[in-house]
Amino acid sequence: MPPDDPLTDDALQEEIELVGALVLEASASDGPMDQEHIDAVLGVGEGDAPAESDADGDDATAEDAGS
């Protein structure tokens, strides 16, 4: 007997939708997409990008915030 409440994975569903959006854009593109176009399709803005780390593995932005 199937469960009344089916299992769902919202994060996985979101990733599937993002990959689908990239596939559609890539198929409509005349050539390779630049990073800005990919970011726009994924809804990634400059403030959304993860902080870059330096060679020591420390957060560069955290280091700057402390000074």
SULURJO-V727518 format. One record per residue. N is the residue number from 0. RES is the residue in three letters. PHI is phi as a letter, one per 20 degrees, with the letter a starting at -180 (none if undefined). OMEGA is omega in degrees with one decimal (* if undefined). Layout:
N:RES:PHI:OMEGA / N:RES:PHI:OMEGA
This chain:
0:MET:none:-179.0 / 1:PRO:f:178.7 / 2:PRO:f:179.3 / 3:ASP:f:-178.3 / 4:ASP:d:-178.2 / 5:PRO:f:177.9 / 6:LEU:f:176.8 / 7:THR:c:176.6 / 8:ASP:c:-175.0 / 9:ASP:f:180.0 / 10:ALA:f:178.6 / 11:LEU:f:178.5 / 12:GLN:f:179.1 / 13:GLU:f:178.3 / 14:GLU:f:178.2 / 15:ILE:f:179.1 / 16:GLU:f:178.3 / 17:LEU:f:177.7 / 18:VAL:f:177.9 / 19:GLY:f:178.7 / 20:ALA:f:178.0 / 21:LEU:f:179.5 / 22:VAL:f:178.9 / 23:LEU:f:179.2 / 24:GLU:f:-179.2 / 25:ALA:f:-179.8 / 26:SER:f:178.9 / 27:ALA:e:-176.3 / 28:SER:e:178.2 / 29:ASP:f:-178.2 / 30:GLY:a:179.2 / 31:PRO:f:177.5 / 32:MET:e:176.5 / 33:ASP:f:-174.9 / 34:GLN:f:-179.9 / 35:GLU:f:178.8 / 36:HIS:f:178.4 / 37:ILE:f:178.7 / 38:ASP:f:179.5 / 39:ALA:f:178.7 / 40:VAL:f:-178.6 / 41:LEU:e:-179.4 / 42:GLY:m:-179.4 / 43:VAL:e:176.7 / 44:GLY:d:-179.9 / 45:GLU:g:-179.8 / 46:GLY:f:-178.2 / 47:ASP:e:-175.7 / 48:ALA:f:177.3 / 49:PRO:f:-179.5 / 50:ALA:f:178.1 / 51:GLU:f:178.7 / 52:SER:d:175.5 / 53:ASP:e:-174.7 / 54:ALA:f:-179.6 / 55:ASP:e:-179.3 / 56:GLY:n:177.7 / 57:ASP:f:177.5 / 58:ASP:f:-179.8 / 59:ALA:f:-178.4 / 60:THR:f:177.9 / 61:ALA:f:178.7 / 62:GLU:f:179.3 / 63:ASP:f:-176.9 / 64:ALA:f:-179.0 / 65:GLY:f:-178.0 / 66:SER:e:*
